[in-house]
């Protein structure tokens, strides 16, 4: 079983960078993910119509190979 979490927390990413055997990947949820949700919600209320469709948002997988790109040493989390 593979379990992912942490939402891109800096300390979790550091753990991945250090090669921890229990945490070898994470998923990053960028703050920009909220923009499409707000747009869809606003459209729903503006049109009073159901919103249908599939909305796929990019959420990068963080592994040891790319963790440094997502690590910010000065971050409080």
PyMOL Python script that loads the backbone (N, CA, C, O; Angstrom):
from pymol import cmd

cmd.read_pdbstr("""\
ATOM      1  N   UNK A   1       0.840  -1.170   0.000  1.00  0.00           N
ATOM      2  CA  UNK A   1       0.000   0.000   0.000  1.00  0.00           C
ATOM      3  C   UNK A   1       0.890   1.239   0.000  1.00  0.00           C
ATOM      4  O   UNK A   1       1.885   1.312   0.721  1.00  0.00           O
ATOM      5  N   UNK A   2       0.512   2.200  -0.817  1.00  0.00           N
ATOM      6  CA  UNK A   2       1.219   3.475  -0.866  1.00  0.00           C
ATOM      7  C   UNK A   2       0.281   4.549  -0.358  1.00  0.00           C
ATOM      8  O   UNK A   2      -0.869   4.643  -0.787  1.00  0.00           O
ATOM      9  N   UNK A   3       0.781   5.351   0.553  1.00  0.00           N
ATOM     10  CA  UNK A   3       0.003   6.426   1.140  1.00  0.00           C
ATOM     11  C   UNK A   3       0.771   7.723   0.936  1.00  0.00           C
ATOM     12  O   UNK A   3       1.943   7.808   1.303  1.00  0.00           O
ATOM     13  N   UNK A   4       0.137   8.726   0.360  1.00  0.00           N
ATOM     14  CA  UNK A   4       0.794  10.007   0.134  1.00  0.00           C
ATOM     15  C   UNK A   4       0.055  11.097   0.891  1.00  0.00           C
ATOM     16  O   UNK A   4      -1.167  11.051   1.039  1.00  0.00           O
ATOM     17  N   UNK A   5       0.794  12.058   1.359  1.00  0.00           N
ATOM     18  CA  UNK A   5       0.194  13.181   2.055  1.00  0.00           C
ATOM     19  C   UNK A   5       1.258  14.199   2.370  1.00  0.00           C
ATOM     20  O   UNK A   5       2.400  14.070   1.928  1.00  0.00           O
ATOM     21  N   UNK A   6       0.898  15.198   3.122  1.00  0.00           N
ATOM     22  CA  UNK A   6       1.858  16.228   3.497  1.00  0.00           C
ATOM     23  C   UNK A   6       1.646  17.529   2.774  1.00  0.00           C
ATOM     24  O   UNK A   6       2.097  18.575   3.240  1.00  0.00           O
ATOM     25  N   UNK A   7       0.968  17.492   1.640  1.00  0.00           N
ATOM     26  CA  UNK A   7       0.607  18.699   0.878  1.00  0.00           C
ATOM     27  C   UNK A   7       1.795  19.590   0.569  1.00  0.00           C
ATOM     28  O   UNK A   7       1.648  20.809   0.482  1.00  0.00           O
ATOM     29  N   UNK A   8       2.952  19.008   0.403  1.00  0.00           N
ATOM     30  CA  UNK A   8       4.129  19.799   0.061  1.00  0.00           C
ATOM     31  C   UNK A   8       4.764  20.501   1.241  1.00  0.00           C
ATOM     32  O   UNK A   8       5.500  21.472   1.063  1.00  0.00           O
ATOM     33  N   UNK A   9       4.489  20.022   2.450  1.00  0.00           N
ATOM     34  CA  UNK A   9       5.096  20.637   3.633  1.00  0.00           C
ATOM     35  C   UNK A   9       6.619  20.540   3.530  1.00  0.00           C
ATOM     36  O   UNK A   9       7.156  19.496   3.160  1.00  0.00           O
ATOM     37  N   UNK A  10       7.296  21.612   3.854  1.00  0.00           N
ATOM     38  CA  UNK A  10       8.741  21.697   3.712  1.00  0.00           C
ATOM     39  C   UNK A  10       9.466  20.582   4.474  1.00  0.00           C
ATOM     40  O   UNK A  10      10.415  19.999   3.949  1.00  0.00           O
ATOM     41  N   UNK A  11       9.044  20.287   5.672  1.00  0.00           N
ATOM     42  CA  UNK A  11       9.732  19.247   6.451  1.00  0.00           C
ATOM     43  C   UNK A  11       9.529  17.862   5.842  1.00  0.00           C
ATOM     44  O   UNK A  11      10.411  17.009   5.944  1.00  0.00           O
ATOM     45  N   UNK A  12       8.393  17.629   5.217  1.00  0.00           N
ATOM     46  CA  UNK A  12       8.160  16.355   4.541  1.00  0.00           C
ATOM     47  C   UNK A  12       9.048  16.263   3.307  1.00  0.00           C
ATOM     48  O   UNK A  12       9.622  15.209   3.030  1.00  0.00           O
ATOM     49  N   UNK A  13       9.161  17.341   2.579  1.00  0.00           N
ATOM     50  CA  UNK A  13      10.023  17.357   1.395  1.00  0.00           C
ATOM     51  C   UNK A  13      11.478  17.126   1.800  1.00  0.00           C
ATOM     52  O   UNK A  13      12.205  16.407   1.115  1.00  0.00           O
ATOM     53  N   UNK A  14      11.898  17.721   2.887  1.00  0.00           N
ATOM     54  CA  UNK A  14      13.274  17.507   3.384  1.00  0.00           C
ATOM     55  C   UNK A  14      13.481  16.038   3.724  1.00  0.00           C
ATOM     56  O   UNK A  14      14.549  15.487   3.458  1.00  0.00           O
ATOM     57  N   UNK A  15      12.486  15.403   4.302  1.00  0.00           N
ATOM     58  CA  UNK A  15      12.572  13.981   4.631  1.00  0.00           C
ATOM     59  C   UNK A  15      12.761  13.154   3.361  1.00  0.00           C
ATOM     60  O   UNK A  15      13.539  12.201   3.345  1.00  0.00           O
ATOM     61  N   UNK A  16      12.054  13.521   2.309  1.00  0.00           N
ATOM     62  CA  UNK A  16      12.192  12.835   1.020  1.00  0.00           C
ATOM     63  C   UNK A  16      13.603  13.049   0.476  1.00  0.00           C
ATOM     64  O   UNK A  16      14.237  12.108   0.000  1.00  0.00           O
ATOM     65  N   UNK A  17      14.087  14.273   0.546  1.00  0.00           N
ATOM     66  CA  UNK A  17      15.434  14.578   0.064  1.00  0.00           C
ATOM     67  C   UNK A  17      16.485  13.772   0.808  1.00  0.00           C
ATOM     68  O   UNK A  17      17.492  13.365   0.228  1.00  0.00           O
ATOM     69  N   UNK A  18      16.249  13.540   2.098  1.00  0.00           N
ATOM     70  CA  UNK A  18      17.203  12.800   2.923  1.00  0.00           C
ATOM     71  C   UNK A  18      17.149  11.296   2.693  1.00  0.00           C
ATOM     72  O   UNK A  18      17.967  10.558   3.242  1.00  0.00           O
ATOM     73  N   UNK A  19      16.190  10.829   1.882  1.00  0.00           N
ATOM     74  CA  UNK A  19      16.116   9.408   1.549  1.00  0.00           C
ATOM     75  C   UNK A  19      15.421   8.546   2.586  1.00  0.00           C
ATOM     76  O   UNK A  19      15.723   7.358   2.696  1.00  0.00           O
ATOM     77  N   UNK A  20      14.501   9.112   3.348  1.00  0.00           N
ATOM     78  CA  UNK A  20      13.746   8.343   4.345  1.00  0.00           C
ATOM     79  C   UNK A  20      13.015   7.180   3.664  1.00  0.00           C
ATOM     80  O   UNK A  20      12.374   7.372   2.631  1.00  0.00           O
ATOM     81  N   UNK A  21      13.107   6.006   4.223  1.00  0.00           N
ATOM     82  CA  UNK A  21      12.488   4.818   3.623  1.00  0.00           C
ATOM     83  C   UNK A  21      10.965   4.784   3.799  1.00  0.00           C
ATOM     84  O   UNK A  21      10.272   4.109   3.037  1.00  0.00           O
ATOM     85  N   UNK A  22      10.448   5.494   4.780  1.00  0.00           N
ATOM     86  CA  UNK A  22       9.001   5.504   5.010  1.00  0.00           C
ATOM     87  C   UNK A  22       8.274   6.556   4.177  1.00  0.00           C
ATOM     88  O   UNK A  22       7.107   6.384   3.824  1.00  0.00           O
ATOM     89  N   UNK A  23       8.966   7.633   3.873  1.00  0.00           N
ATOM     90  CA  UNK A  23       8.341   8.708   3.096  1.00  0.00           C
ATOM     91  C   UNK A  23       9.212   8.942   1.867  1.00  0.00           C
ATOM     92  O   UNK A  23      10.226   9.636   1.942  1.00  0.00           O
ATOM     93  N   UNK A  24       8.817   8.368   0.746  1.00  0.00           N
ATOM     94  CA  UNK A  24       9.638   8.532  -0.449  1.00  0.00           C
ATOM     95  C   UNK A  24       8.967   9.373  -1.528  1.00  0.00           C
ATOM     96  O   UNK A  24       9.537   9.575  -2.600  1.00  0.00           O
ATOM     97  N   UNK A  25       7.760   9.864  -1.254  1.00  0.00           N
ATOM     98  CA  UNK A  25       7.071  10.719  -2.216  1.00  0.00           C
ATOM     99  C   UNK A  25       6.016  11.553  -1.495  1.00  0.00           C
ATOM    100  O   UNK A  25       5.609  11.246  -0.374  1.00  0.00           O
ATOM    101  N   UNK A  26       5.592  12.605  -2.166  1.00  0.00           N
ATOM    102  CA  UNK A  26       4.594  13.511  -1.623  1.00  0.00           C
ATOM    103  C   UNK A  26       3.883  14.152  -2.812  1.00  0.00           C
ATOM    104  O   UNK A  26       4.371  14.090  -3.940  1.00  0.00           O
ATOM    105  N   UNK A  27       2.766  14.747  -2.562  1.00  0.00           N
ATOM    106  CA  UNK A  27       2.046  15.464  -3.603  1.00  0.00           C
ATOM    107  C   UNK A  27       1.966  16.918  -3.191  1.00  0.00           C
ATOM    108  O   UNK A  27       1.625  17.233  -2.051  1.00  0.00           O
ATOM    109  N   UNK A  28       2.280  17.792  -4.114  1.00  0.00           N
ATOM    110  CA  UNK A  28       2.278  19.224  -3.847  1.00  0.00           C
ATOM    111  C   UNK A  28       0.965  19.833  -4.315  1.00  0.00           C
ATOM    112  O   UNK A  28       0.563  19.647  -5.464  1.00  0.00           O
ATOM    113  N   UNK A  29       0.303  20.552  -3.436  1.00  0.00           N
ATOM    114  CA  UNK A  29      -0.929  21.252  -3.783  1.00  0.00           C
ATOM    115  C   UNK A  29      -0.625  22.746  -3.818  1.00  0.00           C
ATOM    116  O   UNK A  29      -0.672  23.409  -2.782  1.00  0.00           O
ATOM    117  N   UNK A  30      -0.316  23.280  -4.992  1.00  0.00           N
ATOM    118  CA  UNK A  30       0.028  24.703  -5.064  1.00  0.00           C
ATOM    119  C   UNK A  30      -1.155  25.593  -4.700  1.00  0.00           C
ATOM    120  O   UNK A  30      -2.304  25.223  -4.944  1.00  0.00           O
ATOM    121  N   UNK A  31      -0.890  26.752  -4.123  1.00  0.00           N
ATOM    122  CA  UNK A  31      -1.964  27.678  -3.754  1.00  0.00           C
ATOM    123  C   UNK A  31      -2.842  28.072  -4.940  1.00  0.00           C
ATOM    124  O   UNK A  31      -3.997  28.455  -4.754  1.00  0.00           O
ATOM    125  N   UNK A  32      -2.308  27.983  -6.140  1.00  0.00           N
ATOM    126  CA  UNK A  32      -3.072  28.374  -7.326  1.00  0.00           C
ATOM    127  C   UNK A  32      -4.224  27.417  -7.619  1.00  0.00           C
ATOM    128  O   UNK A  32      -5.046  27.708  -8.488  1.00  0.00           O
ATOM    129  N   UNK A  33      -4.306  26.296  -6.927  1.00  0.00           N
ATOM    130  CA  UNK A  33      -5.416  25.373  -7.151  1.00  0.00           C
ATOM    131  C   UNK A  33      -6.760  25.988  -6.749  1.00  0.00           C
ATOM    132  O   UNK A  33      -7.807  25.539  -7.214  1.00  0.00           O
ATOM    133  N   UNK A  34      -6.739  26.992  -5.906  1.00  0.00           N
ATOM    134  CA  UNK A  34      -7.986  27.596  -5.444  1.00  0.00           C
ATOM    135  C   UNK A  34      -8.650  28.430  -6.539  1.00  0.00           C
ATOM    136  O   UNK A  34      -9.874  28.561  -6.548  1.00  0.00           O
ATOM    137  N   UNK A  35      -7.872  28.996  -7.460  1.00  0.00           N
ATOM    138  CA  UNK A  35      -8.432  29.870  -8.498  1.00  0.00           C
ATOM    139  C   UNK A  35      -9.498  29.173  -9.348  1.00  0.00           C
ATOM    140  O   UNK A  35     -10.583  29.730  -9.516  1.00  0.00           O
ATOM    141  N   UNK A  36      -9.237  27.977  -9.893  1.00  0.00           N
ATOM    142  CA  UNK A  36     -10.287  27.319 -10.681  1.00  0.00           C
ATOM    143  C   UNK A  36     -11.532  26.993  -9.849  1.00  0.00           C
ATOM    144  O   UNK A  36     -12.649  27.054 -10.362  1.00  0.00           O
ATOM    145  N   UNK A  37     -11.353  26.653  -8.595  1.00  0.00           N
ATOM    146  CA  UNK A  37     -12.504  26.356  -7.737  1.00  0.00           C
ATOM    147  C   UNK A  37     -13.375  27.593  -7.553  1.00  0.00           C
ATOM    148  O   UNK A  37     -14.602  27.502  -7.587  1.00  0.00           O
ATOM    149  N   UNK A  38     -12.745  28.745  -7.359  1.00  0.00           N
ATOM    150  CA  UNK A  38     -13.493  29.995  -7.209  1.00  0.00           C
ATOM    151  C   UNK A  38     -14.220  30.335  -8.512  1.00  0.00           C
ATOM    152  O   UNK A  38     -15.380  30.746  -8.490  1.00  0.00           O
ATOM    153  N   UNK A  39     -13.539  30.164  -9.642  1.00  0.00           N
ATOM    154  CA  UNK A  39     -14.154  30.458 -10.942  1.00  0.00           C
ATOM    155  C   UNK A  39     -15.372  29.565 -11.194  1.00  0.00           C
ATOM    156  O   UNK A  39     -16.414  30.042 -11.644  1.00  0.00           O
ATOM    157  N   UNK A  40     -15.238  28.286 -10.906  1.00  0.00           N
ATOM    158  CA  UNK A  40     -16.343  27.344 -11.126  1.00  0.00           C
ATOM    159  C   UNK A  40     -17.518  27.684 -10.210  1.00  0.00           C
ATOM    160  O   UNK A  40     -18.672  27.663 -10.638  1.00  0.00           O
ATOM    161  N   UNK A  41     -17.221  27.995  -8.961  1.00  0.00           N
ATOM    162  CA  UNK A  41     -18.272  28.356  -8.011  1.00  0.00           C
ATOM    163  C   UNK A  41     -18.979  29.638  -8.441  1.00  0.00           C
ATOM    164  O   UNK A  41     -20.206  29.723  -8.387  1.00  0.00           O
ATOM    165  N   UNK A  42     -18.203  30.634  -8.869  1.00  0.00           N
ATOM    166  CA  UNK A  42     -18.795  31.894  -9.322  1.00  0.00           C
ATOM    167  C   UNK A  42     -19.675  31.665 -10.550  1.00  0.00           C
ATOM    168  O   UNK A  42     -20.757  32.241 -10.659  1.00  0.00           O
ATOM    169  N   UNK A  43     -19.207  30.826 -11.470  1.00  0.00           N
ATOM    170  CA  UNK A  43     -19.988  30.542 -12.669  1.00  0.00           C
ATOM    171  C   UNK A  43     -21.303  29.855 -12.300  1.00  0.00           C
ATOM    172  O   UNK A  43     -22.345  30.138 -12.892  1.00  0.00           O
ATOM    173  N   UNK A  44     -21.253  28.972 -11.341  1.00  0.00           N
ATOM    174  CA  UNK A  44     -22.458  28.256 -10.887  1.00  0.00           C
ATOM    175  C   UNK A  44     -23.492  29.240 -10.360  1.00  0.00           C
ATOM    176  O   UNK A  44     -24.669  29.147 -10.708  1.00  0.00           O
ATOM    177  N   UNK A  45     -23.071  30.171  -9.532  1.00  0.00           N
ATOM    178  CA  UNK A  45     -24.008  31.133  -8.954  1.00  0.00           C
ATOM    179  C   UNK A  45     -24.436  32.195  -9.958  1.00  0.00           C
ATOM    180  O   UNK A  45     -25.564  32.682  -9.886  1.00  0.00           O
ATOM    181  N   UNK A  46     -23.576  32.560 -10.879  1.00  0.00           N
ATOM    182  CA  UNK A  46     -23.925  33.578 -11.884  1.00  0.00           C
ATOM    183  C   UNK A  46     -24.940  33.048 -12.892  1.00  0.00           C
ATOM    184  O   UNK A  46     -25.826  33.781 -13.331  1.00  0.00           O
ATOM    185  N   UNK A  47     -24.809  31.779 -13.255  1.00  0.00           N
ATOM    186  CA  UNK A  47     -25.697  31.217 -14.282  1.00  0.00           C
ATOM    187  C   UNK A  47     -26.888  30.468 -13.703  1.00  0.00           C
ATOM    188  O   UNK A  47     -27.851  30.181 -14.414  1.00  0.00           O
ATOM    189  N   UNK A  48     -26.824  30.153 -12.416  1.00  0.00           N
ATOM    190  CA  UNK A  48     -27.864  29.361 -11.752  1.00  0.00           C
ATOM    191  C   UNK A  48     -28.066  28.008 -12.452  1.00  0.00           C
ATOM    192  O   UNK A  48     -29.148  27.425 -12.390  1.00  0.00           O
ATOM    193  N   UNK A  49     -27.028  27.529 -13.105  1.00  0.00           N
ATOM    194  CA  UNK A  49     -27.081  26.249 -13.804  1.00  0.00           C
ATOM    195  C   UNK A  49     -26.061  25.292 -13.202  1.00  0.00           C
ATOM    196  O   UNK A  49     -25.028  25.721 -12.689  1.00  0.00           O
ATOM    197  N   UNK A  50     -26.349  24.007 -13.265  1.00  0.00           N
ATOM    198  CA  UNK A  50     -25.358  23.040 -12.782  1.00  0.00           C
ATOM    199  C   UNK A  50     -24.082  23.101 -13.632  1.00  0.00           C
ATOM    200  O   UNK A  50     -24.140  23.325 -14.841  1.00  0.00           O
ATOM    201  N   UNK A  51     -22.979  22.907 -13.007  1.00  0.00           N
ATOM    202  CA  UNK A  51     -21.699  22.869 -13.705  1.00  0.00           C
ATOM    203  C   UNK A  51     -21.324  21.404 -13.876  1.00  0.00           C
ATOM    204  O   UNK A  51     -21.212  20.658 -12.903  1.00  0.00           O
ATOM    205  N   UNK A  52     -21.135  21.014 -15.107  1.00  0.00           N
ATOM    206  CA  UNK A  52     -20.790  19.633 -15.385  1.00  0.00           C
ATOM    207  C   UNK A  52     -19.411  19.578 -16.032  1.00  0.00           C
ATOM    208  O   UNK A  52     -18.927  20.561 -16.595  1.00  0.00           O
ATOM    209  N   UNK A  53     -18.815  18.447 -15.941  1.00  0.00           N
ATOM    210  CA  UNK A  53     -17.531  18.256 -16.599  1.00  0.00           C
ATOM    211  C   UNK A  53     -16.493  17.746 -15.629  1.00  0.00           C
ATOM    212  O   UNK A  53     -16.752  17.548 -14.441  1.00  0.00           O
ATOM    213  N   UNK A  54     -15.356  17.548 -16.152  1.00  0.00           N
ATOM    214  CA  UNK A  54     -14.243  17.039 -15.364  1.00  0.00           C
ATOM    215  C   UNK A  54     -13.157  18.107 -15.357  1.00  0.00           C
ATOM    216  O   UNK A  54     -12.796  18.645 -16.404  1.00  0.00           O
ATOM    217  N   UNK A  55     -12.655  18.400 -14.201  1.00  0.00           N
ATOM    218  CA  UNK A  55     -11.633  19.427 -14.053  1.00  0.00           C
ATOM    219  C   UNK A  55     -10.392  18.769 -13.462  1.00  0.00           C
ATOM    220  O   UNK A  55     -10.388  18.365 -12.300  1.00  0.00           O
ATOM    221  N   UNK A  56      -9.353  18.665 -14.261  1.00  0.00           N
ATOM    222  CA  UNK A  56      -8.105  18.039 -13.829  1.00  0.00           C
ATOM    223  C   UNK A  56      -7.090  19.144 -13.566  1.00  0.00           C
ATOM    224  O   UNK A  56      -6.753  19.922 -14.458  1.00  0.00           O
ATOM    225  N   UNK A  57      -6.613  19.199 -12.340  1.00  0.00           N
ATOM    226  CA  UNK A  57      -5.652  20.224 -11.958  1.00  0.00           C
ATOM    227  C   UNK A  57      -4.304  19.567 -11.687  1.00  0.00           C
ATOM    228  O   UNK A  57      -4.232  18.479 -11.116  1.00  0.00           O
ATOM    229  N   UNK A  58      -3.258  20.233 -12.099  1.00  0.00           N
ATOM    230  CA  UNK A  58      -1.914  19.697 -11.937  1.00  0.00           C
ATOM    231  C   UNK A  58      -1.501  19.723 -10.468  1.00  0.00           C
ATOM    232  O   UNK A  58      -1.596  20.751  -9.797  1.00  0.00           O
ATOM    233  N   UNK A  59      -1.052  18.595  -9.997  1.00  0.00           N
ATOM    234  CA  UNK A  59      -0.544  18.475  -8.638  1.00  0.00           C
ATOM    235  C   UNK A  59       0.694  17.589  -8.711  1.00  0.00           C
ATOM    236  O   UNK A  59       0.577  16.364  -8.680  1.00  0.00           O
ATOM    237  N   UNK A  60       1.872  18.187  -8.808  1.00  0.00           N
ATOM    238  CA  UNK A  60       3.081  17.417  -9.064  1.00  0.00           C
ATOM    239  C   UNK A  60       3.412  16.398  -7.983  1.00  0.00           C
ATOM    240  O   UNK A  60       3.195  16.630  -6.793  1.00  0.00           O
ATOM    241  N   UNK A  61       3.941  15.268  -8.427  1.00  0.00           N
ATOM    242  CA  UNK A  61       4.445  14.242  -7.519  1.00  0.00           C
ATOM    243  C   UNK A  61       5.876  14.615  -7.166  1.00  0.00           C
ATOM    244  O   UNK A  61       6.706  14.830  -8.050  1.00  0.00           O
ATOM    245  N   UNK A  62       6.157  14.692  -5.877  1.00  0.00           N
ATOM    246  CA  UNK A  62       7.498  15.037  -5.408  1.00  0.00           C
ATOM    247  C   UNK A  62       8.207  13.746  -5.014  1.00  0.00           C
ATOM    248  O   UNK A  62       7.718  12.979  -4.184  1.00  0.00           O
ATOM    249  N   UNK A  63       9.355  13.524  -5.618  1.00  0.00           N
ATOM    250  CA  UNK A  63      10.182  12.359  -5.304  1.00  0.00           C
ATOM    251  C   UNK A  63      11.591  12.856  -4.984  1.00  0.00           C
ATOM    252  O   UNK A  63      11.868  14.053  -5.065  1.00  0.00           O
ATOM    253  N   UNK A  64      12.462  11.944  -4.625  1.00  0.00           N
ATOM    254  CA  UNK A  64      13.836  12.334  -4.326  1.00  0.00           C
ATOM    255  C   UNK A  64      14.483  13.011  -5.541  1.00  0.00           C
ATOM    256  O   UNK A  64      15.341  13.880  -5.387  1.00  0.00           O
ATOM    257  N   UNK A  65      14.072  12.611  -6.735  1.00  0.00           N
ATOM    258  CA  UNK A  65      14.656  13.155  -7.965  1.00  0.00           C
ATOM    259  C   UNK A  65      14.330  14.634  -8.174  1.00  0.00           C
ATOM    260  O   UNK A  65      15.124  15.351  -8.783  1.00  0.00           O
ATOM    261  N   UNK A  66      13.177  15.109  -7.684  1.00  0.00           N
ATOM    262  CA  UNK A  66      12.804  16.510  -7.915  1.00  0.00           C
ATOM    263  C   UNK A  66      12.511  17.284  -6.622  1.00  0.00           C
ATOM    264  O   UNK A  66      12.083  18.436  -6.687  1.00  0.00           O
ATOM    265  N   UNK A  67      12.731  16.682  -5.465  1.00  0.00           N
ATOM    266  CA  UNK A  67      12.372  17.310  -4.186  1.00  0.00           C
ATOM    267  C   UNK A  67      13.058  18.648  -3.969  1.00  0.00           C
ATOM    268  O   UNK A  67      12.471  19.560  -3.387  1.00  0.00           O
ATOM    269  N   UNK A  68      14.288  18.772  -4.428  1.00  0.00           N
ATOM    270  CA  UNK A  68      15.025  20.023  -4.216  1.00  0.00           C
ATOM    271  C   UNK A  68      14.308  21.216  -4.860  1.00  0.00           C
ATOM    272  O   UNK A  68      14.391  22.339  -4.360  1.00  0.00           O
ATOM    273  N   UNK A  69      13.619  20.970  -5.948  1.00  0.00           N
ATOM    274  CA  UNK A  69      12.871  22.017  -6.640  1.00  0.00           C
ATOM    275  C   UNK A  69      11.720  22.570  -5.789  1.00  0.00           C
ATOM    276  O   UNK A  69      11.312  23.719  -5.963  1.00  0.00           O
ATOM    277  N   UNK A  70      11.202  21.752  -4.875  1.00  0.00           N
ATOM    278  CA  UNK A  70      10.060  22.137  -4.042  1.00  0.00           C
ATOM    279  C   UNK A  70      10.445  22.459  -2.596  1.00  0.00           C
ATOM    280  O   UNK A  70       9.579  22.768  -1.777  1.00  0.00           O
ATOM    281  N   UNK A  71      11.737  22.388  -2.283  1.00  0.00           N
ATOM    282  CA  UNK A  71      12.208  22.617  -0.908  1.00  0.00           C
ATOM    283  C   UNK A  71      12.635  24.067  -0.733  1.00  0.00           C
ATOM    284  O   UNK A  71      13.419  24.598  -1.519  1.00  0.00           O
ATOM    285  N   UNK A  72      12.105  24.695   0.310  1.00  0.00           N
ATOM    286  CA  UNK A  72      12.442  26.074   0.627  1.00  0.00           C
ATOM    287  C   UNK A  72      12.958  26.109   2.070  1.00  0.00           C
ATOM    288  O   UNK A  72      12.153  26.125   3.002  1.00  0.00           O
ATOM    289  N   UNK A  73      14.260  26.122   2.272  1.00  0.00           N
ATOM    290  CA  UNK A  73      14.854  26.027   3.613  1.00  0.00           C
ATOM    291  C   UNK A  73      14.346  27.041   4.624  1.00  0.00           C
ATOM    292  O   UNK A  73      14.330  26.754   5.820  1.00  0.00           O
ATOM    293  N   UNK A  74      13.934  28.212   4.179  1.00  0.00           N
ATOM    294  CA  UNK A  74      13.480  29.256   5.098  1.00  0.00           C
ATOM    295  C   UNK A  74      11.991  29.175   5.420  1.00  0.00           C
ATOM    296  O   UNK A  74      11.482  29.981   6.199  1.00  0.00           O
ATOM    297  N   UNK A  75      11.298  28.219   4.836  1.00  0.00           N
ATOM    298  CA  UNK A  75       9.865  28.081   5.084  1.00  0.00           C
ATOM    299  C   UNK A  75       9.609  27.594   6.512  1.00  0.00           C
ATOM    300  O   UNK A  75      10.334  26.722   6.990  1.00  0.00           O
ATOM    301  N   UNK A  76       8.606  28.126   7.202  1.00  0.00           N
ATOM    302  CA  UNK A  76       8.325  27.718   8.582  1.00  0.00           C
ATOM    303  C   UNK A  76       7.703  26.325   8.698  1.00  0.00           C
ATOM    304  O   UNK A  76       7.706  25.746   9.785  1.00  0.00           O
ATOM    305  N   UNK A  77       7.181  25.786   7.630  1.00  0.00           N
ATOM    306  CA  UNK A  77       6.549  24.473   7.705  1.00  0.00           C
ATOM    307  C   UNK A  77       7.465  23.434   7.162  1.00  0.00           C
ATOM    308  O   UNK A  77       7.115  22.254   7.138  1.00  0.00           O
TER     309      UNK A  77
END
""", "prot")
cmd.dss("prot")
cmd.show_as("cartoon", "prot")
cmd.util.cbc("prot")
cmd.orient("prot")
